[in-house]
Amino acid sequence: MAAQGRQTKVLRIGIIQDGKIVQERLIKAGESVSVGESSRNTFVFPKTHLPGGDFTLFRASGKGYVLQFTERMRGKISSGGAVVALQKLSADPSIAKRNNVAQLPLTEQDRGKISVDSVTVLFQFVPPPPLHAAKAIQQMDFRPRFIDDDDPVFVGFLGIWTALAFVFTIWVWRSEPREYTLQDLPDRFVKMIVPEQPEEPAPELVIDTQSTEVQKEVEVEKGAKEEALSEADKAKAEAQRKDELISQSKLLLKIIGTRGESSGGLVENLWSDEEQGLGDIDKALSETGGVTTSAKDAGTRGGNAGGTEAADIGEVGGVGGGRAGGVGVGVTVKARVTSGGQGEIDASGDEGQVRATVQRYQGQLTYCYEKQLKVVPTLEGRVEIGWSVSNGLVSSGPYIVANTTGDADLADCVIKKIRRWEFPPDVSGEMSFPFVFSHKE
């Protein structure tokens, strides 16, 4: 029964390059699978570390297939519910070797992923596709069949209308042309001709000089009134524009805050009726020395309304930073991103350079954390990210392994940053690193 079960499944192989599946094939039972640069191989690879022009990756045997791999290959094999790395299998003394090539017998339940430099090979055993009965190509008839392949209803209607068109054409051709007289024309085609009436001469205009002078005086007076009215409208529109500008500037100062002076302050007197000029506004804003906050708008900053200490843009941009008055105590939150462990690296290249690269880019994650702390000041936790690297560039992922912060925006920002990381060119494989996000006051 076990032998019959093995015969019911065939080997399915997929080839991945640059994060895309470029080839996929079902292998016939009893057929070996070779890879390499030569066109004779089952799958043609770019230049790799494999010896010779071809390398038998899956060797067919009487009991199934044997996986042959070298020490420089990376990957994982799932067998019997357990996942084992190729490096561990290569060091296992129970695995037979021939010319420094490990020989691992496979069962129909086995599946896995093997990385040969920049090429990844995925394999598993699947049931074979059903066989369809088909004639030999020599027995097939490709001659066109007009009646059998066409719709008979369509052909029938086409013939009928063709015959009618032919008969109508002959009837029109043989018919004698008919001559029409004026009496035969319908009334709707008759045009009524009306004689033209002579134009009457226009009456002579008598100009009254006295009334003309009066009319000119009225028009001059009317023009003066309209000009005075337009000047008043312009002054009114200018006043409305200044009022709108002052209202918008008040709203802006209310949003970014004002100096913590309860009375007599420069900003409070800035919008008085006596100081509505734009020059005074610019001067007052330049004298404030940056963006300041009062005790009322400072929230958790603290302080009293009598202080004069200003908070610059940097203090406003921070989380809980700065203070509003001279007495209040400021609270500054400092974001910190540290490594939550050594991480897992299953890739070629120098492992120390990989960790140094992650440490070098860790400042980008601090930016993501500081940005999200402005929204959630109590945000803390651990985020573990995994990704794949091919020739020094992130080829697939990154993806979230664990996220104890519960903040999707922070994780999304971290993923976008890691996607642009660059490692040494000889690094290819998979890795995952945990990052701990914390802050202190």
Beta strands, then each sheet from edge to edge (+ up, - down):
strand 1: 10-17
strand 2: 20-27
strand 3: 33-36
strand 4: 43-44
strand 5: 55-61
strand 6: 64-69
strand 7: 74-79
strand 8: 82-85
strand 9: 96-98
strand 10: 101-106
strand 11: 111-116
strand 12: 119-126
strand 13: 334-339
strand 14: 344-347
strand 15: 381-390
strand 16: 393-403
strand 17: 429-440
sheet 1: 2+ 1- 12+ 11- 7+ 8-
sheet 2: 4+ 3+ 5- 6+ 10- 9+
sheet 3: 13+ 17- 14+
sheet 4: 13+ 17- 15+ 16-
end
